[in-house]
Amino acid sequence: MTIRTSCAACGVKLKVEDHLAGKTVRCPGCQQPIAIPRNEANEEILDPFAEDAEAMVSPPTPPPLTKPPVTKRKLATPNRKVDPAVDLATSAPPLPEKPVSPDKPPPEDDVEPPIVERFDPNEFPNLSEEELHGEVISPPRRKKKQPEKKPAVSELADSVTHTPRRSKPPVIASAPNTGWRWYLHWVLVVALLPLVLSPVLGSKESLEDRLSQTIEKHPEVNPAMLDSGNSLNDLARQLPDQRIEGAWLAADTHWHWGMALASSGVFFSLLLWMWPDGKPRGRLLVTAGLATGTVGILLLLGVQWVALRTDGVFLRGRGVAIVLFYIVKFIGFSYRCAMDSSSGFVLSFIGYTLGVGLCEELCKAIPVVIYLRSDPSKLRLRTACLIGLASGVGFGVSEGITYAVDYYNGITDFWIYLIRFASCVSLHAIWAGGVAVLMSTNADHLDFSWGDALGFVAFYLSPAMILHGLYNTLLTHQYDYGAIVCAVASFVWLQWLLWRHASEA
């Protein structure tokens, strides 16, 4: 609240704070002392914050003074600053005082200011220069908020006993994405070097030319015996040293098991060092690789055997069994298109994509599906990708053993083994890892239903199926450099998925 008054000497109107009521201040115009009337005076009081102050408790007002205080004149000292504006050495002579009744304030015209020899600003330590001159209307001072009373120890104990504590959700600790171990997946590109170098450093002679050289070198071999072999491995076993000309190993060798063991050790060591997160995961990765390399391969061979036996068989009826039969029959048709050397590029691509690509990528994705459906609260994208990579490594090594026994031992050179146990294992891991990233970022099609089955193939498996089918088709039609480009593009696809979902990793 403010109090309005005026100077009796020069007539200047002033507005001052109500806490100066009953005190004497200096007129800003003529520097004459002015006695500020108390709140009981018949002056108009303005309160611009009246509405805000209604709910507040007004501070106690001081009792009215019967006589304004008179300050004695003090001599200025050298250590004290003296304001010349408040020096009253040349002030007017004192006026006679009139008694003031404490019950009834005198009228404004009869109020005679007391004589003040000197104005001491130290008496108003809480006022600024503008407030001393009555130029500022300060807002009402609010009472300080009392600090909340802290509950006693006994009250806290009672609250703990009666209120159950909520269990916090599991927090997944993640290591910062720094260090050389976070870039170890680039070693998968290095594993593709045998595939890249094979057109330059590999053998340029065809299988027919090497067979002709073998017959010329061993005249005791009857050419009719070579035609009776059921497979290339059986053909090589009929030769004196169980290998044709230019072959690296004999047909009855067991070195392919050592190469499979070495390939598994290198790739699984890479996966264990890759992307550290502070959790033990060796058992999880080894289990995924072994499951795919054994049970998964057996399941795949069973599906292939049934699919190839459906040729010429037709069923009529309704139900889920009929639908599954024709799906398997279509897979068998795709396999026959892929294995037929007379098929064109497009038909071979369809066969390798919808037959080989679909079955193999589905086989490698099973461990990832089991992991994603186990405990959703503890899932991590890179862990799912590692499981996919491990599943691909297990599949690639197991496939390498099968191909070595049936097609390589006693027949092919060194580069084919290096490609099969290094580059092909890396490619299978890349395709399975990309599928795992897609499933981890969008788990909408992991349920068991027809709609989710179609979505599973379309959204998760289709990119890897296309890359897988294109790679096999290019190799079948002897487009070696095209197959190399497809292999590098597969790693670029995986790296793009990891970069795109880096914040979720």
C-alpha positions as CSV (number, residue, x, y, z in Angstrom):
1,M,0.0,0.0,0.0
2,T,1.1,3.6,-0.6
3,I,0.4,6.9,1.1
4,R,-0.1,10.1,-0.8
5,T,1.1,13.4,0.7
6,S,2.5,16.7,-0.4
7,C,5.3,19.1,0.6
8,A,4.1,22.1,2.5
9,A,7.0,24.2,1.2
10,C,6.9,23.6,-2.6
11,G,3.6,21.7,-3.0
12,V,5.1,18.6,-4.7
13,K,2.9,15.5,-4.3
14,L,4.5,12.4,-3.2
15,K,3.7,8.6,-2.9
16,V,5.5,6.7,-0.3
17,E,5.3,3.2,1.2
18,D,3.1,2.7,4.2
19,H,5.9,1.5,6.4
20,L,7.2,5.2,6.4
21,A,4.0,6.4,8.2
22,G,4.9,8.6,11.1
23,K,8.4,9.2,9.9
24,T,10.2,12.2,8.3
25,V,11.7,12.1,4.9
26,R,13.4,14.7,2.7
27,C,11.4,16.4,-0.1
28,P,12.9,15.5,-3.5
29,G,12.1,19.0,-4.8
30,C,13.1,21.6,-2.1
31,Q,14.9,19.2,0.3
32,Q,12.6,20.3,3.1
33,P,11.6,17.7,5.7
34,I,8.2,16.2,5.3
35,A,6.3,14.3,8.0
36,I,4.5,11.3,6.6
37,P,1.0,10.9,8.1
38,R,0.0,7.6,9.6
39,N,-2.5,5.2,8.1
40,E,-5.3,6.7,10.1
41,A,-5.0,10.0,8.2
42,N,-7.7,11.0,5.8
43,E,-5.5,10.4,2.8
44,E,-6.5,8.3,-0.2
45,I,-4.7,4.9,0.0
46,L,-4.1,3.0,-3.2
47,D,-3.4,-0.7,-3.2
48,P,-2.9,-2.1,-6.7
49,F,-2.4,-5.6,-5.2
50,A,-5.5,-5.6,-3.0
51,E,-7.0,-8.7,-4.7
52,D,-3.7,-10.7,-4.4
53,A,-3.2,-9.7,-0.8
54,E,-6.7,-10.6,0.5
55,A,-5.7,-14.2,1.2
56,M,-2.6,-13.2,2.9
57,V,-2.1,-12.3,6.5
58,S,-1.1,-8.6,6.7
59,P,2.0,-7.9,8.8
60,P,1.3,-6.2,12.2
61,T,1.4,-2.5,12.0
62,P,3.5,-0.6,14.5
63,P,1.7,1.4,17.2
64,P,1.1,5.1,16.5
65,L,3.8,7.4,17.7
66,T,2.8,10.3,19.9
67,K,5.8,12.2,18.8
68,P,7.9,11.7,15.7
69,P,11.4,10.8,16.4
70,V,13.9,13.6,16.4
71,T,17.4,12.9,15.1
72,K,20.3,14.8,16.6
73,R,22.7,16.3,14.3
74,K,25.9,14.4,14.0
75,L,29.3,15.6,12.8
76,A,30.7,14.2,9.7
77,T,33.8,12.1,10.1
78,P,36.6,11.5,7.6
79,N,35.7,7.8,7.3
80,R,32.0,8.5,6.7
81,K,30.5,9.7,3.5
82,V,28.2,12.8,3.9
83,D,25.5,13.4,1.4
84,P,25.4,17.2,0.7
85,A,21.8,16.8,-0.4
86,V,20.8,15.9,3.1
87,D,23.0,18.4,5.0
88,L,20.7,20.7,7.0
89,A,23.3,23.2,8.1
90,T,21.5,25.9,6.2
91,S,18.0,24.6,6.9
92,A,15.2,26.9,8.1
93,P,14.8,27.7,11.8
94,P,12.8,25.2,13.8
95,L,9.0,25.6,14.0
96,P,7.1,25.3,17.2
97,E,5.6,21.9,17.8
98,K,2.0,21.2,18.5
99,P,0.8,18.4,20.6
100,V,-0.7,15.5,18.7
101,S,-3.5,13.5,20.1
102,P,-3.0,9.7,19.7
103,D,-6.7,9.1,19.4
104,K,-7.5,11.5,16.6
105,P,-5.0,12.5,14.0
106,P,-4.8,16.2,13.2
107,P,-5.9,17.5,9.9
108,E,-3.4,17.7,7.1
109,D,-3.3,21.5,7.1
110,D,-2.5,21.7,10.9
111,V,0.3,19.1,10.7
112,E,3.6,20.9,11.3
113,P,6.7,18.8,10.5
114,P,9.1,18.4,13.4
115,I,12.5,19.9,13.2
116,V,15.1,17.6,11.9
117,E,18.6,18.9,12.0
118,R,20.0,16.1,9.9
119,F,18.6,13.3,7.7
120,D,20.5,10.1,8.3
121,P,20.0,7.5,5.5
122,N,21.4,4.8,7.8
123,E,18.0,4.7,9.6
124,F,16.5,3.2,6.5
125,P,18.8,0.3,5.5
126,N,16.2,-1.6,3.6
127,L,15.2,1.2,1.3
128,S,16.6,2.1,-2.0
129,E,17.2,5.6,-3.2
130,E,14.0,5.6,-5.3
131,E,12.0,4.4,-2.3
132,L,13.4,7.1,-0.1
133,H,12.1,9.7,-2.7
134,G,8.7,8.0,-3.0
135,E,9.1,7.1,-6.6
136,V,8.6,3.3,-6.4
137,I,5.6,1.4,-5.3
138,S,6.9,-1.9,-4.0
139,P,4.6,-5.0,-4.1
140,P,3.3,-6.3,-0.8
141,R,5.9,-8.4,0.9
142,R,4.8,-12.0,1.2
143,K,5.5,-14.1,4.2
144,K,8.1,-16.7,3.7
145,K,6.9,-20.2,3.2
146,Q,7.5,-22.3,6.3
147,P,9.6,-25.4,5.7
148,E,7.7,-28.6,5.6
149,K,8.1,-30.7,8.7
150,K,10.0,-33.8,8.0
151,P,8.4,-37.0,9.3
152,A,10.1,-38.7,12.2
153,V,12.0,-41.9,11.9
154,S,9.1,-43.9,13.5
155,E,6.6,-42.5,11.0
156,L,8.9,-43.5,8.1
157,A,9.2,-47.0,9.6
158,D,5.4,-47.3,9.8
159,S,5.0,-46.1,6.2
160,V,7.6,-48.7,5.0
161,T,5.8,-51.5,6.8
162,H,2.4,-50.6,5.5
163,T,3.3,-49.6,1.9
164,P,4.8,-52.3,-0.3
165,R,7.8,-51.2,-2.4
166,R,7.4,-51.3,-6.1
167,S,9.8,-53.5,-8.0
168,K,11.8,-51.6,-10.6
169,P,11.7,-52.8,-14.2
170,P,14.9,-54.5,-15.3
171,V,17.4,-52.1,-16.7
172,I,19.6,-53.3,-19.5
173,A,23.1,-52.1,-19.1
174,S,24.8,-51.2,-22.4
175,A,28.4,-50.4,-23.0
176,P,29.3,-47.3,-25.0
177,N,29.6,-47.9,-28.7
178,T,33.3,-47.1,-28.8
179,G,36.4,-49.2,-29.3
180,W,37.7,-51.5,-32.1
181,R,35.5,-54.3,-31.0
182,W,32.4,-52.5,-32.2
183,Y,33.8,-52.7,-35.8
184,L,34.7,-56.4,-35.8
185,H,31.7,-57.2,-38.0
186,W,33.7,-55.7,-40.9
187,V,35.8,-58.9,-40.7
188,L,32.9,-60.6,-42.5
189,V,33.9,-58.6,-45.6
190,V,37.5,-59.8,-45.3
191,A,36.2,-63.4,-45.3
192,L,34.8,-62.7,-48.8
193,L,38.3,-62.2,-50.2
194,P,38.7,-65.9,-51.4
195,L,35.5,-65.4,-53.4
196,V,36.9,-62.2,-54.9
197,L,40.3,-63.7,-55.7
198,S,39.1,-67.1,-57.0
199,P,38.4,-65.9,-60.6
200,V,42.1,-64.7,-60.8
201,L,43.9,-67.3,-58.7
202,G,41.7,-70.3,-59.1
203,S,41.9,-73.1,-61.7
204,K,40.9,-72.2,-65.2
205,E,40.4,-75.7,-66.4
206,S,36.9,-77.3,-66.5
207,L,36.0,-80.6,-64.9
208,E,35.8,-82.3,-68.3
209,D,39.3,-81.2,-69.3
210,R,40.7,-82.5,-66.0
211,L,38.9,-85.9,-66.5
212,S,40.4,-86.2,-69.9
213,Q,43.9,-85.5,-68.5
214,T,43.3,-88.1,-65.8
215,I,42.4,-90.8,-68.4
216,E,45.5,-89.9,-70.5
217,K,47.7,-90.1,-67.4
218,H,46.3,-93.4,-66.2
219,P,45.7,-95.6,-69.3
220,E,44.9,-98.6,-67.0
221,V,41.6,-96.9,-66.1
222,N,38.6,-98.0,-68.1
223,P,36.6,-95.0,-69.3
224,A,33.5,-97.0,-68.9
225,M,34.2,-97.2,-65.2
226,L,34.0,-93.5,-64.9
227,D,30.5,-93.5,-66.4
228,S,29.2,-95.9,-63.8
229,G,29.8,-93.6,-60.9
230,N,26.7,-92.4,-59.1
231,S,28.3,-89.2,-57.9
232,L,31.5,-87.2,-58.4
233,N,32.9,-88.7,-55.1
234,D,32.2,-92.2,-56.3
235,L,33.9,-91.3,-59.6
236,A,37.1,-90.1,-57.8
237,R,37.2,-93.3,-55.7
238,Q,37.6,-95.4,-58.8
239,L,40.9,-93.7,-59.7
240,P,44.2,-95.1,-58.5
241,D,45.1,-92.2,-56.1
242,Q,41.4,-91.4,-55.5
243,R,41.6,-88.0,-57.1
244,I,41.3,-86.6,-60.6
245,E,44.0,-84.3,-62.1
246,G,44.2,-81.0,-60.3
247,A,42.3,-82.1,-57.1
248,W,43.7,-80.9,-53.8
249,L,42.6,-83.8,-51.5
250,A,41.8,-87.4,-52.0
251,A,38.2,-88.7,-52.1
252,D,38.6,-90.6,-48.8
253,T,40.1,-87.7,-46.9
254,H,38.9,-86.4,-43.6
255,W,40.6,-83.0,-43.8
256,H,37.3,-81.3,-44.3
257,W,36.4,-82.0,-40.7
258,G,39.5,-80.1,-39.6
259,M,38.7,-77.2,-41.9
260,A,35.1,-77.1,-40.5
261,L,36.5,-77.1,-37.0
262,A,38.9,-74.2,-37.8
263,S,36.2,-72.2,-39.5
264,S,33.9,-72.7,-36.6
265,G,36.6,-71.6,-34.1
266,V,37.5,-68.5,-36.1
267,F,33.9,-67.3,-36.7
268,F,32.6,-68.0,-33.2
269,S,35.7,-66.3,-31.6
270,L,34.8,-63.3,-33.8
271,L,31.2,-63.3,-32.6
272,L,32.3,-63.6,-28.9
273,W,34.5,-60.5,-29.3
274,M,32.1,-58.5,-31.4
275,W,29.9,-55.8,-29.8
276,P,30.7,-56.2,-26.1
277,D,27.8,-55.7,-23.6
278,G,29.2,-57.0,-20.4
279,K,27.1,-60.2,-20.4
280,P,28.1,-63.8,-20.9
281,R,26.8,-65.0,-24.3
282,G,29.1,-67.8,-25.3
283,R,26.6,-70.6,-24.4
284,L,23.8,-68.8,-26.2
285,L,25.8,-68.3,-29.5
286,V,27.2,-71.9,-29.5
287,T,23.8,-73.3,-28.8
288,A,22.3,-71.4,-31.8
289,G,25.1,-72.5,-34.1
290,L,24.9,-76.1,-33.1
291,A,21.1,-76.3,-33.3
292,T,21.1,-74.9,-36.8
293,G,24.1,-76.9,-38.0
294,T,22.6,-80.2,-36.8
295,V,18.8,-80.2,-36.2
296,G,18.2,-77.4,-38.7
297,I,20.1,-79.1,-41.5
298,L,18.3,-82.4,-40.8
299,L,15.0,-80.6,-40.9
300,L,16.0,-78.9,-44.2
301,L,17.0,-82.2,-45.7
302,G,13.7,-83.7,-44.7
303,V,11.7,-80.9,-46.3
304,Q,13.8,-81.2,-49.5
305,W,13.3,-85.0,-49.6
306,V,9.5,-84.6,-49.2
307,A,9.3,-81.8,-51.7
308,L,11.1,-83.7,-54.4
309,R,8.9,-86.7,-53.8
310,T,5.7,-84.7,-54.6
311,D,6.5,-84.6,-58.3
312,G,3.5,-86.0,-60.2
313,V,1.4,-86.3,-57.0
314,F,-1.9,-84.4,-56.7
315,L,-4.4,-84.3,-53.9
316,R,-7.9,-83.1,-53.6
317,G,-9.8,-81.8,-50.6
318,R,-9.8,-79.0,-48.1
319,G,-8.0,-78.2,-44.9
320,V,-4.7,-77.2,-43.6
321,A,-3.0,-80.4,-44.7
322,I,-3.9,-79.8,-48.4
323,V,-2.5,-76.3,-48.2
324,L,0.7,-77.5,-46.7
325,F,1.0,-80.2,-49.3
326,Y,0.8,-77.8,-52.2
327,I,3.3,-75.4,-50.5
328,V,5.8,-78.3,-50.2
329,K,5.0,-79.3,-53.8
330,F,5.8,-75.8,-55.0
331,I,9.0,-75.8,-53.0
332,G,9.9,-79.1,-54.8
333,F,9.1,-77.5,-58.2
334,S,11.4,-74.6,-57.3
335,Y,14.2,-77.0,-56.3
336,R,13.9,-78.8,-59.7
337,C,14.1,-75.5,-61.5
338,A,17.2,-74.6,-59.6
339,M,19.0,-77.9,-60.2
340,D,18.1,-78.1,-63.9
341,S,21.1,-76.9,-65.9
342,S,18.8,-76.2,-68.9
343,S,16.7,-73.7,-67.0
344,G,17.0,-70.1,-68.0
345,F,18.2,-67.3,-65.8
346,V,14.8,-66.2,-64.7
347,L,13.5,-69.7,-64.0
348,S,16.7,-70.5,-62.1
349,F,16.4,-67.3,-60.1
350,I,12.8,-68.2,-59.1
351,G,13.8,-71.7,-58.1
352,Y,16.8,-70.6,-56.0
353,T,14.8,-67.8,-54.4
354,L,11.5,-69.6,-53.6
355,G,13.1,-73.0,-53.0
356,V,16.6,-72.9,-51.7
357,G,16.5,-69.3,-50.3
358,L,13.1,-69.8,-48.5
359,C,14.0,-73.1,-46.9
360,E,17.5,-72.2,-45.8
361,E,16.7,-68.7,-44.5
362,L,13.7,-70.1,-42.6
363,C,15.9,-72.7,-41.1
364,K,18.5,-70.2,-39.9
365,A,15.8,-67.8,-38.5
366,I,14.3,-70.4,-36.0
367,P,16.9,-69.7,-33.2
368,V,16.2,-65.9,-33.5
369,V,12.5,-66.5,-33.3
370,I,12.9,-68.6,-30.1
371,Y,15.1,-65.8,-28.6
372,L,12.7,-63.0,-29.4
373,R,9.7,-64.9,-27.9
374,S,11.6,-65.9,-24.7
375,D,11.7,-62.7,-22.6
376,P,10.8,-59.5,-24.4
377,S,12.0,-57.3,-21.5
378,K,15.6,-58.4,-21.9
379,L,16.0,-58.3,-25.6
380,R,18.7,-56.4,-27.4
381,L,19.0,-55.8,-31.2
382,R,22.7,-56.6,-31.4
383,T,22.2,-59.8,-29.3
384,A,19.5,-60.9,-31.7
385,C,21.8,-60.1,-34.6
386,L,24.6,-62.1,-33.0
387,I,22.3,-65.1,-32.6
388,G,21.4,-64.8,-36.3
389,L,25.1,-64.6,-37.2
390,A,25.9,-67.6,-35.1
391,S,23.0,-69.5,-36.7
392,G,24.3,-68.6,-40.1
393,V,27.8,-69.8,-39.2
394,G,26.5,-73.1,-38.0
395,F,24.5,-73.6,-41.2
396,G,27.4,-72.6,-43.4
397,V,29.9,-74.9,-41.7
398,S,27.5,-77.9,-41.8
399,E,26.8,-77.2,-45.5
400,G,30.5,-77.0,-46.2
401,I,31.0,-80.5,-44.7
402,T,28.2,-81.9,-46.9
403,Y,29.5,-80.3,-50.1
404,A,33.1,-81.4,-49.3
405,V,32.0,-85.0,-49.0
406,D,29.7,-85.1,-52.1
407,Y,31.3,-82.7,-54.5
408,Y,34.8,-81.5,-53.5
409,N,37.0,-84.3,-52.1
410,G,39.1,-85.8,-54.9
411,I,37.7,-83.4,-57.5
412,T,38.3,-79.7,-56.8
413,D,41.3,-77.5,-56.0
414,F,42.3,-75.6,-52.9
415,W,40.3,-72.4,-53.6
416,I,36.9,-74.2,-53.5
417,Y,37.5,-75.3,-49.9
418,L,38.6,-71.8,-48.9
419,I,35.5,-70.3,-50.5
420,R,33.2,-72.8,-48.9
421,F,34.6,-72.6,-45.4
422,A,35.3,-68.8,-45.4
423,S,33.3,-66.8,-47.9
424,C,30.1,-69.0,-47.9
425,V,30.1,-69.2,-44.1
426,S,30.4,-65.4,-44.0
427,L,27.5,-65.0,-46.5
428,H,25.2,-67.3,-44.6
429,A,26.0,-65.4,-41.4
430,I,25.3,-62.0,-43.1
431,W,21.9,-63.1,-44.5
432,A,20.8,-64.6,-41.2
433,G,22.1,-61.5,-39.3
434,G,20.1,-59.2,-41.5
435,V,16.9,-61.2,-41.0
436,A,17.5,-61.1,-37.2
437,V,17.8,-57.3,-37.2
438,L,14.5,-57.1,-39.2
439,M,12.7,-59.3,-36.7
440,S,14.1,-57.5,-33.7
441,T,13.0,-54.1,-34.9
442,N,9.5,-55.2,-35.8
443,A,8.0,-58.2,-34.0
444,D,4.5,-57.9,-35.5
445,H,4.7,-61.2,-37.5
446,L,6.1,-63.7,-34.9
447,D,2.7,-65.3,-34.0
448,F,1.5,-68.6,-35.4
449,S,-1.2,-67.7,-37.9
450,W,-1.6,-67.7,-41.7
451,G,-1.4,-64.0,-41.9
452,D,1.7,-63.8,-39.7
453,A,3.3,-66.6,-41.7
454,L,2.9,-64.6,-45.0
455,G,4.1,-61.5,-43.2
456,F,7.1,-63.4,-41.8
457,V,8.2,-64.4,-45.3
458,A,7.4,-61.0,-46.9
459,F,8.9,-58.7,-44.2
460,Y,11.7,-60.7,-42.7
461,L,12.9,-63.4,-45.1
462,S,12.3,-61.8,-48.5
463,P,15.5,-59.6,-48.7
464,A,17.8,-62.4,-47.7
465,M,15.9,-64.8,-50.0
466,I,16.4,-62.5,-53.0
467,L,20.1,-62.0,-52.3
468,H,20.6,-65.7,-51.7
469,G,18.7,-66.7,-54.8
470,L,20.5,-64.1,-57.0
471,Y,23.9,-65.2,-55.7
472,N,23.3,-68.9,-56.5
473,T,21.8,-68.1,-59.9
474,L,24.8,-66.0,-60.9
475,L,27.2,-68.7,-59.9
476,T,25.2,-71.4,-61.7
477,H,25.3,-69.4,-65.0
478,Q,29.0,-68.6,-64.4
479,Y,28.6,-64.9,-63.8
480,D,31.4,-64.9,-61.2
481,Y,31.9,-61.2,-61.0
482,G,28.2,-60.6,-60.6
483,A,28.2,-63.1,-57.7
484,I,31.0,-61.1,-56.1
485,V,29.0,-57.9,-56.4
486,C,25.9,-59.6,-54.9
487,A,28.0,-60.9,-52.0
488,V,29.4,-57.4,-51.2
489,A,25.9,-55.9,-51.6
490,S,24.7,-58.4,-48.9
491,F,27.1,-57.0,-46.4
492,V,26.2,-53.4,-47.4
493,W,22.6,-54.4,-46.7
494,L,23.5,-55.7,-43.2
495,Q,25.6,-52.6,-42.4
496,W,22.8,-50.3,-43.5
497,L,20.3,-52.1,-41.2
498,L,22.7,-51.7,-38.3
499,W,23.3,-48.0,-39.1
500,R,19.6,-47.4,-39.5
501,H,18.7,-48.9,-36.1
502,A,21.9,-47.8,-34.3
503,S,19.8,-46.0,-31.6
504,E,18.0,-49.3,-30.7
505,A,21.2,-51.3,-30.5
